[in-house]
Amino acid sequence: MYIREEAVEIAETIECRSSTRITIDYMREKISIILSVIKPNEEPIFIQINYDTLKVKVPIYAKEVEVIRGSPLIKKFEEFRRVSVYHNGSWIIVDPKPIVKYRVVSEYGRKCHLIEVTIFRIEGKLEVGSVLSYAYCRSVSYLRVYDYPGLVEVKFDGQSALQIMVQPKEILRLTIIFEVWKASTS
């Protein structure tokens, strides 16, 4: 039970952007997913993104994935800041899935569809006694003006996250925010 409680505490720490001391020997695992933006009458955009999960081996084997906290393992993204915790096989996994946010604003006198995708990353060595804390964010933006009306769909590994109706001359700004956390012993 102690391992589960610490995993939930780490999930809450990430959600609140606070810090916590690591008392169990976690491993970092990179998860790779494909973000795709399917556009009307245009070539789709495919971006491979990687984010980090934390996992720890446990002595009890789970035949089926048990959701301890958050959304099902099969869900590839979140609409709000929520970190999931699973017992999967011999592992307890802390999974801060990508967060997708959408809003519409006016830019350059045009309707602009803003899509933000936040990705969790860890720098440093995860070891017993280290402190995991929020460090900084950096971002990359993709800007597209549409020539054709139609439906734009945003997917994570094939799972639909957003469907947006666009008109000619409207703008899509896709921003990927890398939320970097540091594990340090000082």
One Martini backbone bead per residue (centre of mass of N, CA, C, O) as a GRO file, in nm:
protein
  186
    1MET     BB    1   0.054   0.064  -0.017
    2TYR     BB    2   0.289   0.270  -0.010
    3ILE     BB    3   0.343   0.289  -0.316
    4ARG     BB    4   0.070   0.401  -0.397
    5GLU     BB    5   0.078   0.656  -0.222
    6GLU     BB    6   0.328   0.781  -0.358
    7ALA     BB    7   0.216   0.789  -0.646
    8VAL     BB    8  -0.017   0.981  -0.576
    9GLU     BB    9   0.164   1.209  -0.470
   10ILE     BB   10   0.308   1.260  -0.738
   11ALA     BB   11   0.058   1.328  -0.901
   12GLU     BB   12  -0.021   1.575  -0.726
   13THR     BB   13   0.240   1.733  -0.770
   14ILE     BB   14   0.209   1.770  -1.075
   15GLU     BB   15  -0.066   1.913  -1.072
   16CYS     BB   16   0.056   2.153  -0.863
   17ARG     BB   17   0.357   2.226  -0.902
   18SER     BB   18   0.542   2.093  -0.701
   19SER     BB   19   0.707   1.900  -0.444
   20THR     BB   20   0.909   1.588  -0.401
   21ARG     BB   21   1.022   1.314  -0.231
   22ILE     BB   22   1.204   1.034  -0.306
   23THR     BB   23   1.151   0.686  -0.162
   24ILE     BB   24   1.162   0.537  -0.439
   25ASP     BB   25   1.273   0.329  -0.708
   26TYR     BB   26   1.249   0.489  -0.992
   27MET     BB   27   1.153   0.495  -1.328
   28ARG     BB   28   1.205   0.605  -1.653
   29GLU     BB   29   0.958   0.642  -1.921
   30LYS     BB   30   0.929   0.656  -2.258
   31ILE     BB   31   0.667   0.800  -2.448
   32SER     BB   32   0.534   0.734  -2.773
   33ILE     BB   33   0.358   0.963  -2.990
   34ILE     BB   34   0.108   1.051  -3.232
   35LEU     BB   35   0.051   1.360  -3.372
   36SER     BB   36  -0.248   1.455  -3.548
   37VAL     BB   37  -0.341   1.668  -3.835
   38ILE     BB   38  -0.644   1.686  -3.998
   39LYS     BB   39  -0.703   1.834  -4.315
   40PRO     BB   40  -0.862   2.002  -4.551
   41ASN     BB   41  -0.722   1.928  -4.854
   42GLU     BB   42  -0.458   1.828  -4.689
   43GLU     BB   43  -0.182   1.758  -4.546
   44PRO     BB   44  -0.090   1.601  -4.286
   45ILE     BB   45   0.014   1.618  -3.950
   46PHE     BB   46   0.315   1.470  -3.807
   47ILE     BB   47   0.398   1.413  -3.453
   48GLN     BB   48   0.654   1.313  -3.253
   49ILE     BB   49   0.605   1.240  -2.908
   50ASN     BB   50   0.758   1.274  -2.580
   51TYR     BB   51   0.711   1.120  -2.260
   52ASP     BB   52   0.705   1.087  -1.906
   53THR     BB   53   0.729   0.821  -1.681
   54LEU     BB   54   0.665   0.651  -1.376
   55LYS     BB   55   0.825   0.352  -1.232
   56VAL     BB   56   0.750   0.058  -1.022
   57LYS     BB   57   0.833  -0.225  -0.873
   58VAL     BB   58   0.624  -0.500  -0.771
   59PRO     BB   59   0.527  -0.798  -0.596
   60ILE     BB   60   0.245  -0.759  -0.730
   61TYR     BB   61   0.040  -0.912  -0.962
   62ALA     BB   62  -0.148  -0.784  -1.241
   63LYS     BB   63  -0.361  -0.909  -1.476
   64GLU     BB   64  -0.501  -0.634  -1.466
   65VAL     BB   65  -0.566  -0.320  -1.508
   66GLU     BB   66  -0.531  -0.079  -1.246
   67VAL     BB   67  -0.705   0.197  -1.142
   68ILE     BB   68  -0.610   0.424  -0.897
   69ARG     BB   69  -0.589   0.691  -1.087
   70GLY     BB   70  -0.797   0.825  -1.318
   71SER     BB   71  -0.754   0.718  -1.630
   72PRO     BB   72  -0.740   0.510  -1.864
   73LEU     BB   73  -0.481   0.362  -2.031
   74ILE     BB   74  -0.604   0.397  -2.330
   75LYS     BB   75  -0.576   0.684  -2.281
   76LYS     BB   76  -0.373   0.949  -2.450
   77PHE     BB   77  -0.532   1.192  -2.301
   78GLU     BB   78  -0.609   1.525  -2.175
   79GLU     BB   79  -0.820   1.813  -2.087
   80PHE     BB   80  -0.678   1.810  -1.807
   81ARG     BB   81  -0.511   1.825  -1.508
   82ARG     BB   82  -0.414   1.479  -1.502
   83VAL     BB   83  -0.291   1.206  -1.307
   84SER     BB   84  -0.212   0.879  -1.351
   85VAL     BB   85  -0.262   0.551  -1.186
   86TYR     BB   86  -0.106   0.221  -1.213
   87HIS     BB   87  -0.162  -0.136  -1.223
   88ASN     BB   88   0.082  -0.320  -1.426
   89GLY     BB   89   0.148  -0.599  -1.336
   90SER     BB   90   0.472  -0.517  -1.187
   91TRP     BB   91   0.350  -0.212  -1.198
   92ILE     BB   92   0.378   0.125  -1.107
   93ILE     BB   93   0.214   0.406  -1.270
   94VAL     BB   94   0.302   0.739  -1.365
   95ASP     BB   95   0.066   0.929  -1.586
   96PRO     BB   96   0.136   1.226  -1.770
   97LYS     BB   97  -0.050   1.308  -1.993
   98PRO     BB   98  -0.140   1.475  -2.241
   99ILE     BB   99  -0.253   1.812  -2.279
  100VAL     BB  100  -0.563   1.946  -2.409
  101LYS     BB  101  -0.617   2.272  -2.552
  102TYR     BB  102  -0.898   2.494  -2.644
  103ARG     BB  103  -0.923   2.799  -2.849
  104VAL     BB  104  -1.063   3.118  -2.948
  105VAL     BB  105  -0.922   3.382  -3.148
  106SER     BB  106  -0.774   3.693  -3.246
  107GLU     BB  107  -0.559   3.712  -3.543
  108TYR     BB  108  -0.496   3.934  -3.777
  109GLY     BB  109  -0.821   3.950  -3.814
  110ARG     BB  110  -0.856   3.642  -3.734
  111LYS     BB  111  -0.946   3.333  -3.689
  112CYS     BB  112  -0.812   3.143  -3.403
  113HIS     BB  113  -0.689   2.819  -3.345
  114LEU     BB  114  -0.604   2.701  -3.025
  115ILE     BB  115  -0.351   2.454  -2.958
  116GLU     BB  116  -0.260   2.281  -2.658
  117VAL     BB  117   0.031   2.080  -2.573
  118THR     BB  118   0.121   1.902  -2.284
  119ILE     BB  119   0.450   1.792  -2.182
  120PHE     BB  120   0.623   1.553  -1.991
  121ARG     BB  121   0.944   1.608  -1.824
  122ILE     BB  122   1.266   1.466  -1.723
  123GLU     BB  123   1.538   1.570  -1.526
  124GLY     BB  124   1.761   1.366  -1.422
  125LYS     BB  125   1.792   1.161  -1.131
  126LEU     BB  126   1.614   0.895  -1.017
  127GLU     BB  127   1.631   0.889  -0.661
  128VAL     BB  128   1.672   0.826  -0.358
  129GLY     BB  129   1.619   1.162  -0.220
  130SER     BB  130   1.511   1.305  -0.438
  131VAL     BB  131   1.381   1.597  -0.601
  132LEU     BB  132   1.069   1.672  -0.740
  133SER     BB  133   1.050   1.954  -0.974
  134TYR     BB  134   0.961   2.230  -1.111
  135ALA     BB  135   1.122   2.430  -1.368
  136TYR     BB  136   1.006   2.447  -1.685
  137CYS     BB  137   0.916   2.600  -2.002
  138ARG     BB  138   0.868   2.502  -2.344
  139SER     BB  139   0.811   2.597  -2.696
  140VAL     BB  140   0.622   2.495  -2.993
  141SER     BB  141   0.511   2.631  -3.310
  142TYR     BB  142   0.230   2.596  -3.533
  143LEU     BB  143   0.137   2.748  -3.847
  144ARG     BB  144  -0.193   2.777  -4.010
  145VAL     BB  145  -0.353   2.836  -4.320
  146TYR     BB  146  -0.662   2.814  -4.471
  147ASP     BB  147  -0.813   2.720  -4.796
  148TYR     BB  148  -1.030   2.527  -4.664
  149PRO     BB  149  -1.312   2.392  -4.579
  150GLY     BB  150  -1.366   2.214  -4.260
  151LEU     BB  151  -1.240   1.936  -4.089
  152VAL     BB  152  -1.052   1.923  -3.795
  153GLU     BB  153  -0.825   1.670  -3.667
  154VAL     BB  154  -0.716   1.554  -3.347
  155LYS     BB  155  -0.457   1.308  -3.272
  156PHE     BB  156  -0.373   1.017  -3.057
  157ASP     BB  157  -0.295   0.738  -3.179
  158GLY     BB  158  -0.600   0.776  -3.325
  159GLN     BB  159  -0.724   0.951  -3.105
  160SER     BB  160  -0.974   1.164  -3.061
  161ALA     BB  161  -0.962   1.511  -2.938
  162LEU     BB  162  -1.045   1.695  -3.198
  163GLN     BB  163  -1.309   1.899  -3.359
  164ILE     BB  164  -1.284   2.142  -3.632
  165MET     BB  165  -1.426   2.412  -3.782
  166VAL     BB  166  -1.323   2.555  -4.095
  167GLN     BB  167  -1.214   2.838  -4.277
  168PRO     BB  168  -1.106   3.035  -4.489
  169LYS     BB  169  -0.824   3.208  -4.338
  170GLU     BB  170  -0.786   3.049  -4.106
  171ILE     BB  171  -0.623   2.972  -3.796
  172LEU     BB  172  -0.360   2.748  -3.684
  173ARG     BB  173  -0.234   2.694  -3.346
  174LEU     BB  174   0.029   2.480  -3.255
  175THR     BB  175   0.123   2.404  -2.916
  176ILE     BB  176   0.416   2.277  -2.765
  177ILE     BB  177   0.453   2.193  -2.422
  178PHE     BB  178   0.739   2.169  -2.219
  179GLU     BB  179   0.735   2.014  -1.908
  180VAL     BB  180   0.991   2.063  -1.678
  181TRP     BB  181   1.156   1.835  -1.463
  182LYS     BB  182   1.344   1.791  -1.157
  183ALA     BB  183   1.601   1.571  -1.039
  184SER     BB  184   1.735   1.627  -0.713
  185THR     BB  185   1.977   1.627  -0.428
  186SER     BB  186   1.967   1.956  -0.337
   0.00000   0.00000   0.00000
